[in-house]
Amino acid sequence: MGDSGDLASAYNDDSVLFRVLRHLGWDSLVDIGYFTLPTLPIVVLAGPVPFQRRLARRSLALLDARPGQLVLDAGCGRGDTTARLGAAGCRALGVDIQPAQIDQARRRFGDRARFAVADATALPREAAEIPLTDGSFDRVHCLEAAFHFGHEGRRSFLSESFRLLRPGGRLVLVDVTSRTDQPIETLDPNALVRGTWRFDDIEPYERYPLTASAAGFTTRRILDWTTPVLHRAAQLCALFAGTASTRAGRQALCLRWPGLRTLDAQDWDEVIAVVRAHRAIGRVTRYTAYVLDKPADGFADVAAPE
């Protein structure tokens, strides 16, 4: 999994972007969000949280998990999606490589699910007193985390998930993907995006199903969520950056989100630069949901994208 030591210290106030996002309302969820055009103006009133919850609901719905089933939430972050699975009656285990995230998940949701610090690309034999044995899980869920793993890590994660699932089990993998094989460093020369999110590359959209098939999976569904997730988020980011570029705009933002008053002029300039760097990468990225089944009969096929 990439540089696990570096990733273990990510998603905190060391990044000015994460400080801004926290003031905007990011909390137990750290996904991008699922935005529909008519609801975009609501962001100004409600912040990103309702849209983050919508994305989590859509991802979990693809999992089709049933009460009593054993479910692994890989890269669970602060535990919100794992807790949702637990509240639905599943026996849910969330794992994440970041100890601070797991501590937060345990404090908030420890009554609904179990959590453990673990690398999803190289799982231990046991986590939170739950054996991670071959064929022992019904479902595996991974929402917006696998881009951290690196190509070899993603291949290992798919193999680990296949091993862990019972025949007929399912993996739902939702991730940022690439439209091309163009090296990410040519699009992010100053590493503003890679340094913020702590990743080295993005998996090409068409390679994921091939790697999943090599691991043994049937690709049941492929859903393209690029427009409601990445494109709409990019529109909002452009609006934020444009507003933040003027003194009056910053004052208006601080009136709506008072926590932003802690940013100094250098912070504002830095977050604008980071947002603009994201827009450059956004032109060649996609956002894709893969529904991958472990065949009960040993035969795999590949579905067309939806």
N, C-alpha and C positions, 0 to 999 in steps of 0.2 A: 504494500500500500504506500506508494510514494514515499515521502519523508514523514514518517509517523510522528517523530518528535516535533517537527515543525507544525504539523496539523493539530497536534494535541494542544497547542497554545492558540489556535485560531478562534474565530467567532467571538471576539471580545473587544474591549475598548482600545486595544492597541491599534486598531484600524479606525480611522475617522469615519469611514462609511458605516461601520457597525455601530459607532456611537450615534450617528444620525438616525440609523434605522431603529435603534432602541428608543430614541426620543419620539420617533414617528409611531411607535407602538409594537414593534417586534418584541416578542417575549417567549412564550413556550414553543411557538412555531418559528422556524427560520427559513421556510421555503419562499419562493418568489410570489406566488399567488396566481389565481385564475380569474382573469378580468373579462367581463363582457362589455361591449361598447356602451349600452344604455346605462350601465352602473358606474362607469368611470368617474363621473362627478362626485359620487358618494365617497371616493377616497379622501377628498378634502375634508369631509365631515367625519367619517368613521375611521380613517387611516387604513392601513393595509390588512389588518387582522381578519376581517370577514372574507377577504379574497384568499388569504392564506388558508383559512379553514375550508373554503370551497375546494381548493386544490387538494387538500388532504382528504376530503370526503370522496372526491372523484377517484383518487388513487386507491383508497381503501375499498371503494365499491368494486373495482376491477378484481380485487383479491377474492371476493365472494367467500369470505371466511364465515364459518358457522360456529355457534356457541359450543364450547367444549373442545374446539380444535386447538392444537398447539401451533402458535405462530411466532416466527422470529421477525422482529423489526430491525433490520440491519442499517446502521448509521442513523440511529433513532434520535440523535440530537438531544433536545431537552425533554423528550418523552411524550409529547402530545399525541402523536399517532399511536404509540404503544398503549397509552391510557385509553384511547378510543376503542382499540381492539379489546382491552380488558373490560371496559364498560359494556361492550356488546356480548360478553360472555365467553370470550376466547381466553385461553391460557397464554398470555402474551409475555414474551421476553424481548426487551429492547437492549441492543448492544451498540456501543459507540466507542471510538478510540480516545475520546476526550474525557478525562476524569471530571473536569468541571461541569460538563454537560450532564454526565451521569449523576453526579451529586445533586444537581438541580432537579433532574427527573425523579430521583428517589424521594427528595423532599416534597415534591408536588404530587406525584402520582404513585408513590410506593404502595398505596392501599389498593391500587387497581391492577398493577402489573409488576413484573420483576425486571431489574436492570443490572447490567454488568459492563465493566470496561473490557472491551475485547475488540480485536481486529477482525472485521467481517471477511477479510481475504485469507485469513489463516486462523480459523476458529479453534479455541481450546477444546478439550474433551468435555468440559463442564463449565457452565456459566450460571451464576445465581442459583446454584444447587440443581440445575436442570441439565441432564446429560445431553450432549450434542452428538448423538450417535447416528449411524447411517439409517436413513428411512424413518427417523423419529418425529419429524415435523410435518404438519399438513400444509402450511403456507409459509412463504418468505416474502417480506415486503421491503422495498428499498426505494425511498422517495428522495430524489435530488441529493444523493450522497456519492454515487459511484464515480462521478467525474473526478473525485478526489483520489481515486485508487490508482490511477495510471493504467496503461493498457494491460500490462501483465497482471496487475492487481484485479482488474475487472475480469480477466479470464479466470483467475484463481477464485474470485467470488462466485462466478457462474458455476464452476466445478464444485465448490463447497456447497452451494445451494442445492445443486442436483444431488449430491451425496446425502445431504441432510433430509431432503424431502422423501416422503413415501411415494410409491407408484401412484399416479393420479394426483399428486400434489401440484401446487402452483407457486410460481415466483412472479411477482409484479415488480418491474424495474422501471422507474420513471427517472429520466436523466436528461441533462443538456447534452446534445450531440452536435456533430459537425456536418456541414453540407459537403465538405471537401476534405482532401488529405493535406491541405495547406498547413504548414507548421504554425502552431499557435504563436510562436515568438515573432513571426513576421507581422502579425496583427496586433500584438501587444508588446512592442519593442522595449518599452520601459517597465514591463512586468507589473503594471498597475493593477490589472485584473487578476493575473496569476498570483501576485503577492497578497492581494486582499483575501482571495478565497483559498489560497494554498493548494494549487493544483499545477500539473505540468503539461497536460494535454487533454484533448476532448476526443471521445470515441466517434469515428465516422458513423453516421446514421445507418448506412447499409451493412457495416461490419458487425454490429451487435447481433443480429439474427444468425449470422454465420458462426460467430463465436459461441452463441447459445446452442446452436445445432451441434457443433463439435463437442459440447459438453453433454449432449444427449437430449436437450429440450425440444419440444414442439413449440413453434411460435404460433400461438393461438390468435393473438390480435396485435396490431401495431396502430397506435393512435397518434396523430400529429397534433400536438397542442401548442405549436409555435406561435400562432397568432394570439390566442387568449392569454398566454403566459409571457413569452418573450417580447412580442411586438407591442402589446399593450403596456407592459412594464417599461419598455423603452420609451413609449410616448410619455408616460408619467415622469420618467427620469429626465427626459428632455425638458419638460415643463418645470420640474424642480430646478434643474441646472440653470435654465434661463431666468427663472425668478431669483435664484440665489446670486446671479451675476450683478445685481444692482443693490445699492444700499436700501432703497425702498422695498425691494423684493425680499431681502433678508429680514427686514423689520416685520413685514407681513407674515413671513414664515414663522418668525419667533412669537408673533401674537397667537398664531394657531397652535404652535407646538413650543411652549415656553422653554422646554429643556434645551432647545437649539441655541438659547442665549449663552450657553457655556462655550460655544465655538468662537474662536478668534479669527482674525482675517486670514491667517495662514491656513487654518482648518477649512474655512470656506473655499479658498482657492484649491486646496488639495481635494476636497470632495467633488468639486466641479470637474477637476481633471480626471478623477477616477470614474465619474459617471460618463464622461465623454469617451473614455477608453472602453467602457462597457459597450457603448453604442457602436464603436468600430468593430468589435468582435461580434456583436449581435447580428451584423449583416451576413455572417457566414455560419451561424449556428441555428440549430433547431431544438425543439423541446418535445421529447418523444416518450410515450408510454408503451412498454412492451409487456404483453401478457404471455408468460412462458409456462407451459405445462410439462410435467414429467410424465411421459407416456405410461399408461398402465399395461400396454401390450408390447412395449419395447420398440414401437415404430414412431418415427418423428416426421413431421411435415412443416412447411413454412407458410404462413398466412400472408396475404397481400395487405398493404397499409390501408388504413381507413382515413 
